[in-house]
Amino acid sequence: MDFEPTLDFARRMDADDPLAAYRDHFHIPKTADGAECLYFTGNSLGLQPKATREYVLEELEDWARLGVEGHFHARHPWMPYHEFLTGQTARLVGARPVEVVVMNSLTVNLHLMMVSFYRPTPDRHRIVLEAHAFPSDRYAAASQIRFHGYDPSEALVELAPRPGEDTLRTEDIEAFLEREGESVALVLLGGVNYYTGQAFDLERITRAAHAQGCVVGFDLAHAAGNLALRLHDDGPDFAVWCSYKYLNAGPGSLAGCFVHERHARAFDLPRFAGWWGHDKATRFQMPETFTPMPGAEGWQLSNPPILPLAALRASMDLFDAVGMTRLREKSVRLTGYLAYLLERRVPDRVRIITPADPAQRGAQLSLRVAGGRDAFERLTAAGVVCDWREPDALRVAPVPFYNTFTDVYRFVEMLRNV
Ligand SMILES: *Cc1c(COP(=O)(O)O)cnc(C)c1O
């Protein structure tokens, strides 16, 4: 791409950006003196769409007006409320409607999925994670291993980059699976690693794991709303993600879950059951025996909280209006511009650990910066919102919905000055 390292150029990119108007659909946090922050933390907590208030207020009003009748007579009835999100969620992650559901939080969904899909035997009980996986995933996997009576020190395998390299090579994952896949029950990788920003090749990893008879699950916390996913075609057995990062649904909002269609009617899979996963035709006859709904909905436990679902719907309506293809196109340019400026303007003080290939990253770049934590603190004092992850990564995520090329330009100039 023909970039130029000037403010004029950044402004021209913004003027030509077909998605530029969407920034105004979000509340941009301000510094103490009232200026808009340079917000690069949409990978950690996405910004609030201005429409969210209206969507949540609608439910508060209907609750006040109708009480329990809101289950059937709210403007968006609560009884089927999660179904309003099904089509949008399926389009977002490239799935069929039967494959997705919004429920619980991410780590809860991860456990529910492992209950059904981590079925260890003495010969095949290992779980493979990437090194530097998000701690919650590691804790969840280790606790499942212990729950089944195995020892995580032997059964939890963490694939690390080659010495001197920062990220994993797909061919090394494939080679490991070819070598040791027969002892692996579950391959559980992040779609995008939260620390390095590396996006994994979900299709190749799924193929390599399935060839060895392993189950494959992905944690898409940093991929949903960031990459143009094609979960159905890529073929993993399950996936989970949260909605408060790139999906802008607000702190702790509800998570997503994907179960591949091939398991939609696998009613003999062990699963933890609750009434909301029961066949909805007979749910209110309160039968004694659990009959799961086909597809991902059959893993629901409880009737879902409507207020956070309303916030998620506000955000998903925006995603659906724009589409992941266009968001991703802008994202590749925006993050490409950030990488370009860092390499030209601060080459000796910053090293990008995220892969240079746009296909192997999303919005986020992880940087090793001269001055480390000190540089991060000075950026923060100057009104930049980015984050620091121990031991040594500054994470910066320009988000195509609300960040601009000018934001990116100003960030790199500030980094030059700290
Ligand atoms: C953000 C994140 C989580 C957080 O889990 P919650 O259950 O939503 O608190 C878990 N795993 C990964 C990979 C994450 O990025």
PDBQT file of the ligand as one rigid body, heavy atoms in Angstrom, charges set to zero:
ROOT
HETATM    1  C1  LIG A 501     -10.670 -11.523  27.511  1.00  0.00    +0.000 C 
HETATM    2  C2  LIG A 501     -10.396 -12.968  27.496  1.00  0.00    +0.000 A 
HETATM    3  C3  LIG A 501     -10.992 -13.819  28.444  1.00  0.00    +0.000 A 
HETATM    4  C4  LIG A 501     -11.865 -13.275  29.541  1.00  0.00    +0.000 C 
HETATM    5  O1  LIG A 501     -12.728 -14.233  30.053  1.00  0.00    +0.000 OA
HETATM    6  P1  LIG A 501     -14.130 -13.836  30.729  1.00  0.00    +0.000 P 
HETATM    7  O2  LIG A 501     -14.709 -15.159  31.056  1.00  0.00    +0.000 OA
HETATM    8  O3  LIG A 501     -14.902 -13.039  29.726  1.00  0.00    +0.000 OA
HETATM    9  O4  LIG A 501     -13.830 -13.002  31.929  1.00  0.00    +0.000 OA
HETATM   10  C5  LIG A 501     -10.720 -15.186  28.360  1.00  0.00    +0.000 A 
HETATM   11  N1  LIG A 501      -9.909 -15.678  27.395  1.00  0.00    +0.000 NA
HETATM   12  C6  LIG A 501      -9.332 -14.862  26.479  1.00  0.00    +0.000 A 
HETATM   13  C7  LIG A 501      -8.446 -15.449  25.403  1.00  0.00    +0.000 C 
HETATM   14  C8  LIG A 501      -9.535 -13.492  26.517  1.00  0.00    +0.000 A 
HETATM   15  O5  LIG A 501      -8.938 -12.705  25.622  1.00  0.00    +0.000 OA
ENDROOT
TORSDOF 0
